[in-house]
Amino acid sequence: MVIGRTVLERFPAGGPRGSWPAEEFAHARRQEGMPAEVVMDLATDTFLVILRAAEGVD
């Protein structure tokens, strides 16, 4: 279960390159060892590069 997230960067969805800048940024973070991923925030029409915070298993 996901209980939170940290937004590392935001990229406008209407940009000429679409999600590429967000994907490139996330890829660079993954190369640094961060489990970054790209999600779409429909409410703001923005691609977000995030780190998810997972709930611990008891």
TAPE-V541509 format. One record per residue. N is the residue number from 1. RES is the residue in one letter. SS is DSSP state (alpha for helix, beta for strand, coil for the rest). OMEGA is omega as a letter, one per 20 degrees, with the letter a starting at -180 (NA if undefined). NEAR is the number of other ideal C-beta (glycine too) atoms within 12 Angstrom. Layout:
# TAPE-V541509
<<N & RES & SS & OMEGA & NEAR> <N & RES & SS & OMEGA & NEAR>>
This chain:
# TAPE-V541509
<<1 & M & coil & r & 10> <2 & V & beta & a & 13> <3 & I & beta & r & 10> <4 & G & beta & r & 12> <5 & R & beta & r & 18> <6 & T & beta & r & 18> <7 & V & beta & r & 24> <8 & L & beta & a & 25> <9 & E & beta & r & 25> <10 & R & beta & r & 21> <11 & F & beta & a & 30> <12 & P & beta & a & 19> <13 & A & coil & a & 23> <14 & G & coil & a & 12> <15 & G & coil & a & 15> <16 & P & coil & a & 10> <17 & R & coil & r & 15> <18 & G & coil & a & 17> <19 & S & coil & a & 25> <20 & W & alpha & r & 16> <21 & P & alpha & r & 22> <22 & A & alpha & r & 31> <23 & E & alpha & r & 23> <24 & E & alpha & r & 20> <25 & F & alpha & r & 27> <26 & A & alpha & r & 28> <27 & H & alpha & r & 19> <28 & A & alpha & r & 17> <29 & R & alpha & r & 22> <30 & R & alpha & r & 18> <31 & Q & alpha & r & 12> <32 & E & coil & r & 13> <33 & G & coil & r & 9> <34 & M & coil & r & 19> <35 & P & coil & a & 20> <36 & A & coil & r & 28> <37 & E & beta & a & 26> <38 & V & beta & r & 31> <39 & V & beta & r & 27> <40 & M & beta & r & 21> <41 & D & beta & a & 19> <42 & L & coil & a & 10> <43 & A & coil & a & 9> <44 & T & coil & a & 15> <45 & D & coil & a & 16> <46 & T & beta & r & 23> <47 & F & beta & r & 32> <48 & L & beta & r & 30> <49 & V & beta & a & 32> <50 & I & beta & r & 28> <51 & L & beta & r & 24> <52 & R & beta & r & 21> <53 & A & beta & a & 14> <54 & A & beta & r & 12> <55 & E & coil & r & 10> <56 & G & coil & r & 7> <57 & V & coil & r & 5> <58 & D & coil & NA & 4>>
